[in-house]
C-alpha cells in the first residue's frame, strides 16, 4: 500500500509532509538522493492498492502445491529398476517402488540413485517454496503434496511407495536440523538391526518430538505429526512381519522377474 499525508493548511516544501511506500519513506522531497521538489497540496490522506494482477500469492501457492504433487509422482525407483535391471519392481520382493526394494532387486548403485531421486524431489519442491517466501502453512502443504505424489503417483497408476525417502527430503528442506537428526537416527537403527522398515518407523516416531524441540512452528508440528501417521499406516504389513520375525532385512537376496538372484 501507498500512504501519503500532509499537515493541514500547509504546502509541500514549506510544511512537513511525507510519502510512505511500504517500508520506504519520502519526507519533504528527499528520498534516496532524489532532488527536492515542490507542488501545492492540501490536507489529504489516501491509499493506493496494488493492481489486481499483483495479487498473485494465492494462485502462486496453488501452483506450487500442484507442482509438488506432480514432482512427487515421478517414480524414480520404477524407472531406474526398469532401465538398469530390466526389472518390474511391482513383481519383485515387497512390490514397493522405494530404494529398499530396488536394492534387493537390482543392486546398490540403482538403490542409491533411487534414494537420491526420491529425497531430491521432496527437497526440491519444499526448497522452491522456501525460496519464494511462502508461509509455513503453505510450506507444509507443499511438503504433504510431494509425499502424496510419491504415495499415489499420477505417473505410476496411483500405486506408489511408502514415502520414507520423500518424507526425509521434505523435512530436510523445511527443517534442516530436524531432517539431519532423523537421517542420523535412521542410519543408526538400520545399521544396528538391518531392518529398513524398523529404522523408518523409529525415525518417523521421533519426528514430531524433534520438530517440537528444535523448530516449534505450529505448521511444522502439524506436518511432522501427519507424516508420522502416513509412515505408520503405510508400514502396517511391515509391522506385522516384524512382530512375526519374517520381515526382510536390508541386502537380503531376492529373485527377480527375469529369474536372476540379486542382493
Secondary structure, DSSP 8 states (H G I E B T S, - for coil): -EEEEE-TT--BTTB-EEEEETTEEEETTBBTTB--------S-EEEE---GGG--HHHHHHHHHHHHHHHHT--HHHHHHHHHH---GGGSTT---SHHHHHHHT-HHHHHHHHHHHHHHHHHHHHHHHHTT--HHHHHHHHHHHHHHHHS-GGGTT-----HHHHHHHHHHHSHHHHHHHHHHHHHHHHHH--HHHHHHHHHHHHHHHIIIII--HHHHHHHHHHHHHHHHHTHHHHHHHHHT----TT--EE-TTS-EE-
